[in-house]
Amino acid sequence: MNDEKEKYSLIDWIGSAIGFIVIGFIIFILIWPLIDPTPNKSSSLKENIHQATGQ
């Protein structure tokens, strides 16, 4: 019985860690325009994609 409890707690911990990583990544994407170091902050995402792909 004790082994199952430890196994479930490990799975819960892994799930929580993945959740924190995903939430952190989403927050990072949302605040990225505020901390964007590139000089052309005013350009839209579409323009940045065109510049990055060289089109």
C-alpha positions in Angstrom: 0.0 0.0 0.0 2.8 2.4 0.9 4.5 1.8 -2.5 1.4 2.9 -4.4 1.1 6.0 -2.3 4.7 6.9 -3.1 4.2 6.2 -6.8 1.1 8.4 -7.0 2.9 11.3 -5.1 5.8 11.1 -7.6 3.3 11.3 -10.5 1.6 14.2 -8.8 4.9 16.0 -8.3 5.8 15.4 -12.0 2.4 16.7 -13.1 2.8 19.8 -10.9 6.3 20.5 -12.2 5.0 20.3 -15.8 2.1 22.6 -14.9 4.5 25.2 -13.4 6.7 25.0 -16.5 3.7 25.5 -18.8 2.3 28.4 -16.8 5.7 30.0 -16.6 6.1 29.7 -20.4 2.7 31.3 -21.0 3.5 34.1 -18.6 6.9 34.6 -20.4 5.1 34.8 -23.8 2.6 37.4 -22.4 5.3 39.7 -20.8 7.8 39.2 -23.7 6.7 42.4 -25.5 7.5 44.4 -22.4 11.0 43.0 -22.1 11.8 42.6 -25.8 15.4 43.7 -26.4 15.1 44.1 -30.1 15.0 47.7 -31.4 11.9 47.4 -33.5 9.3 46.8 -30.8 6.6 48.6 -32.7 6.6 46.1 -35.6 4.0 43.5 -35.6 4.5 39.7 -35.1 3.8 39.1 -38.8 6.6 41.6 -39.8 9.0 40.0 -37.4 8.3 36.5 -38.8 8.9 37.9 -42.4 12.2 39.4 -41.2 13.3 36.2 -39.5 12.5 34.0 -42.5 14.1 36.5 -44.9 11.0 37.2 -47.0 
